[in-house]
Amino acid sequence: MKYIVVVLIIFTFLSCKNESKTTSEEKKVEQTEVLVAGKDSLIYPEEKHFKAIRQVTFGGDNAEAYWSFDDKQLVFQSNNKKWNVGCDQMFLMNANETFTDSIAPPMLSTGKGRTTCAYFLPDNKHIIYASTHLKQDECPETPLRKNGKYIWPIYDSYDIFMADLEGNIVKQLTNEVGYDAEPTVSPKGDKIVFTSTRSGDLELYTMNIDGSNVKQITNELGYDGGAFFSPDGTKIIFRSSRPKTEKEIKEYKDLLADGLVEPTEMELYICNADGSELRQLTDLGNANWSPFFHPSGEKILFSSNFEAVRGFPFNLYLIDLDGKNLERVTHGETFDAFPVFSNDGKYLAFSSNRNNGGGRDTNLFIAEWQD
């Protein structure tokens, strides 16, 4: 019943939004009602870190929502077919907005090819993201399995671009042959970290905001990706596969030669921003990924299925930088991932299968965080 109340309030808000007589104060009240109405039904009893929660998308696969530096907006990727896209494209939303199938947010990417991993720049007027649109207008094929194993495609047509909030590309930041993607920006506003195959393996690199001064910071065999800077910009946390046996190494290299990677066995690693003092943070088994620093800089929030028997569920966990005090944060039975704290540390954006009616939709949620 609470879910029905939420939906009715959301649709009321969206319909009122198009009426010129609706005042900003009325809108503020309606948005608050959505937050309160969803509070009890969207937070599981054990989720003590969530003071309140709000669902902000309803339909499709919505993920990797990243905050502007002033915390007023988010950029995220979605493949919601009802927003007239064939595969992941980049969309912009205000932090207090909600979107359903009937009303789409502004699209910031070109609408061509496939995109991933958008991130705001410090001026709050530009974003960076990876896209395949230079190679083809159509969405590239998305293989999900090979030889019975779950895989991710690593498109060699991905390059990283800078765009304004009108969707105009103002600069291409990478132009090397191979995969250049997964860029994120240091909170200091001076560096970008990204994943590239330019060395022949999936390694991490940093560059200046304008694309200059590219430096390789990892060099061990395996997929290094999904990297984020610490709040003070001095450290980097990322996910990695590290094939060890002869069989594992051959399988990894064979898949990479085909532009593929198997993401089912990954652990978290941490290093200084220049790549020094690299060390493994987790040793949990299965897939540990989408890490993000807690605002204190002393913990990591990440997604994992290490407690799962058959691959699911994925839940969010906290862990100290020394690998101790592992704590489960979410308690769903499906999928919680891509946690991203607002810059002021008050809110957490994440993606989840919760409240999707038992279907496959992955939606964005914003939780008010409490320690």
ABEGO torsion letter per residue (X at the ends): XAAAAAAAAAAAAAAAAABAABBAAAAAAAAAAAAAAAAAAABBAABAABABBBBABBEEBBBGBBBBAAGABBBBBBABAAAGBABBBBBBBBAABBBBAABBBBBABAGBEBBBGBBBBAAGABBBBBBAAAABABBBBBBABBGGBBBBBBBAABBBBBBBAAGBBABBABABBEBBBGBBBBAAGABBBBBBAAAGBBBBBBBBAAGBGBBBABABBEBBBGBBBBAAGABBBBBBBBBABAAAAAAAAAAAAAGBBBAABBBBBBBBAAGBGBBBABBAEEBBBGBBBBAAGABBBBBBAAABAAGOBBBBBBBBAAGBGBBBABABABBBBGBBBBAAGABBBBBBABGAGGBABBBBBBBBBBX
